[in-house]
Amino acid sequence: MTPAQERAAYKIVTVRDETCVRCGGHGVTRDHRQNRQRGNTRPSNLQGLCGTGTTGCHGWKTANPEAARNTGFAVPRFADPAEWPGLRLQDGHPIWVLYDDAGGWVEITPSEAKHRIEG
């Protein structure tokens, strides 16, 4: 992945996630759902969370890795972020989604999300 492709991914997610996907708050930072590694800075692996690695929802994710994985705010190393569901606040209500690399997402049912996470 080139630096230009990474910048484009960050820009896409900045537009997609104008507020924190977990609480709806402002002061959003772009966070890698799966720990950052070469080539995985793509929209399906990025999310907007409020705070930093130690504050806000971003800090919650860091401090609660198992809960973050079970709610899709974190993606395990073995999984493809585009196939790993995440919770997202939509119109004040949490919904399960699959993110794509074009900057969109599709809603899935809670049972489908559970099946994907639990295997």
C-alpha positions as CSV (number, residue, x, y, z in Angstrom):
1,M,0.0,0.0,0.0
2,T,1.4,3.4,-1.0
3,P,1.4,6.5,1.2
4,A,-1.1,8.0,-1.2
5,Q,-3.5,5.0,-0.8
6,E,-3.2,5.3,3.0
7,R,-4.0,9.0,2.9
8,A,-7.0,8.3,0.6
9,A,-8.3,5.6,3.1
10,Y,-8.0,8.1,6.0
11,K,-9.9,10.7,4.0
12,I,-12.7,8.3,3.2
13,V,-13.1,7.3,6.8
14,T,-13.1,10.9,8.0
15,V,-16.1,11.5,5.8
16,R,-17.8,8.3,6.7
17,D,-17.3,8.6,10.4
18,E,-17.9,12.3,11.2
19,T,-18.8,11.3,14.8
20,C,-17.6,8.5,17.1
21,V,-19.1,5.2,15.8
22,R,-19.4,4.0,19.4
23,C,-20.9,6.9,21.3
24,G,-21.7,9.6,18.7
25,G,-19.3,12.0,20.3
26,H,-17.0,14.5,18.6
27,G,-13.2,14.8,18.6
28,V,-12.9,11.7,16.4
29,T,-9.6,10.1,15.6
30,R,-9.1,7.4,13.0
31,D,-8.4,4.1,14.6
32,H,-7.3,0.8,13.1
33,R,-9.8,-1.9,14.1
34,Q,-7.1,-4.5,13.5
35,N,-3.7,-3.5,14.8
36,R,-1.8,-1.5,12.2
37,Q,0.5,-3.4,9.9
38,R,1.8,-2.9,6.5
39,G,-1.0,-2.7,4.0
40,N,-4.0,-2.8,6.3
41,T,-4.8,0.9,6.3
42,R,-8.0,0.6,4.3
43,P,-11.5,1.8,5.0
44,S,-12.8,-1.5,6.2
45,N,-10.1,-1.6,8.9
46,L,-10.6,2.0,10.0
47,Q,-13.2,3.6,12.3
48,G,-13.7,6.9,13.9
49,L,-13.5,6.8,17.7
50,C,-13.5,9.7,20.1
51,G,-10.5,10.3,22.3
52,T,-7.0,8.8,22.1
53,G,-5.5,5.5,22.9
54,T,-6.0,6.3,26.6
55,T,-9.2,8.4,26.6
56,G,-12.7,8.3,25.3
57,C,-13.9,5.4,23.3
58,H,-10.5,4.8,21.8
59,G,-9.2,4.4,25.4
60,W,-12.0,2.1,26.2
61,K,-11.1,-0.1,23.2
62,T,-7.4,-0.2,24.3
63,A,-8.4,-1.1,28.0
64,N,-11.0,-3.7,27.1
65,P,-9.6,-5.8,24.2
66,E,-12.0,-8.8,24.6
67,A,-15.1,-6.6,24.8
68,A,-13.8,-4.6,21.8
69,R,-13.3,-7.7,19.8
70,N,-16.8,-9.0,20.7
71,T,-18.3,-5.8,19.5
72,G,-16.2,-5.4,16.4
73,F,-14.3,-2.3,17.5
74,A,-11.2,-4.6,17.4
75,V,-10.5,-7.2,14.8
76,P,-8.3,-10.3,15.6
77,R,-5.2,-10.8,13.5
78,F,-6.6,-13.9,11.7
79,A,-9.7,-12.1,10.4
80,D,-10.3,-10.0,7.4
81,P,-11.7,-6.6,8.6
82,A,-14.1,-6.5,5.7
83,E,-15.7,-9.7,7.0
84,W,-15.6,-8.9,10.7
85,P,-18.7,-7.1,11.9
86,G,-18.7,-4.0,13.9
87,L,-21.2,-2.1,16.0
88,R,-22.0,1.4,14.8
89,L,-24.2,4.1,16.3
90,Q,-26.8,5.0,13.6
91,D,-29.5,7.5,14.4
92,G,-28.9,7.0,18.1
93,H,-29.1,3.2,18.0
94,P,-26.4,0.6,17.7
95,I,-26.5,-1.6,14.6
96,W,-24.2,-4.3,13.3
97,V,-22.4,-3.5,10.0
98,L,-19.8,-4.8,7.7
99,Y,-17.5,-2.1,6.4
100,D,-16.2,-2.0,2.8
101,D,-13.1,-0.5,1.3
102,A,-15.1,2.0,-0.8
103,G,-16.1,3.8,2.4
104,G,-19.5,2.3,2.9
105,W,-21.1,-0.3,5.1
106,V,-24.0,-2.7,5.0
107,E,-26.2,-3.5,8.0
108,I,-26.4,-7.1,9.1
109,T,-28.5,-8.9,11.7
110,P,-27.3,-9.4,15.2
111,S,-27.5,-13.2,14.7
112,E,-25.2,-12.9,11.6
113,A,-22.8,-10.8,13.5
114,K,-22.7,-13.3,16.4
115,H,-22.1,-16.1,13.9
116,R,-19.2,-14.3,12.2
117,I,-17.6,-13.4,15.6
118,E,-18.1,-16.8,17.3
119,G,-17.5,-18.9,14.2
